[in-house]
Amino acid sequence: LVDVPIFRLHESPEEEPRILLECDSSMLDAIQKHLKLYKIRRKVNITPCLDLSLWAVVPGESAGDIASSLAQRADQALVFTPDPRTEVMGWRLITKKGVNLSEIIPGSHIGSTQDYHRHRYKQGIPEGVKDLPPGVALPLESNLVYMNGISFTKGCYIGQELTARTHHMGVIRKRLLPVHFSAPLPQDSIPEGAEILTESGKSAGKFRAGGGELGIALLRLAHINEPLCLNVAGDKMKLTAHVPEWWPKTAGK
């Protein structure tokens, strides 16, 4: 399982098809190898776009103002579209490297990568290999059905039958959820997959990633309303989990 948002660059059927894939940079070689495996003899060029920059334009400025600004500077924005996962993540903006973002979106504030991850963790949005470890993460437990990441009308893909059957049965006992810690996390002190426990010592799930007092964890839904803790350097750090507001109202039950 690898999360790869897809953007269409050609505007009409008459143009040569051009598709842009966004992926975790650490998975670039693996994804290229995977795509070339299924290319066979088709005339398809697969090339890394190392001259591009990806920006997340998070909510805080009206979409109308941003769209109007970009319409006047369309040559500087290769892609500008609502984030395909959920509206709480704002917009995806892809430009050539070196472009001055303040010229594209006047009055915008450029935050850090850490600011972006904090926003993701607060909303419970998984992204990249730390949140979605290949060979470990499952689509339904990772909430991809809520983020336009699974189709139940298209086929075929590896694991399709199991994914479809589990979805239609409606029994999903674990999900990725945003968690809030009682104190900021010590940097690099929590191993990925560290076990999260209930007060009675039962396993409630596993920690995936985090920063500051925010993080994301795979938790059993039966325990998300209980006091939880994580062992950090021999001490128990308390944490709470919650169901994100952007989820469907029937989710998490």
Buried (B, 14 or more C-beta within 10 A) or exposed (E): BBBEBEBEEEEEEEEEEEEBBBBBEEBEEBBBEEEEEEEEEEEEEEEEBEEBBEBBBBEEBEEEEBEEBBEEBEEBBBBBEEBBBBEBBBBBBBBEEEBEBEEBBEEBEEEEEEBBBBBBBBBBBBBBBBBBBEEBBBBBBBBBBBBEBBEEEEEEEEEBEEBBEBBEEEEBEBBBBBBBBEEEBEEEEBEEEBEBBBEEEEEBBBBBBBBBBBBBBBBBBEBBEBEBBBEBEEEEBEBBBEBBEBBEEEBBE
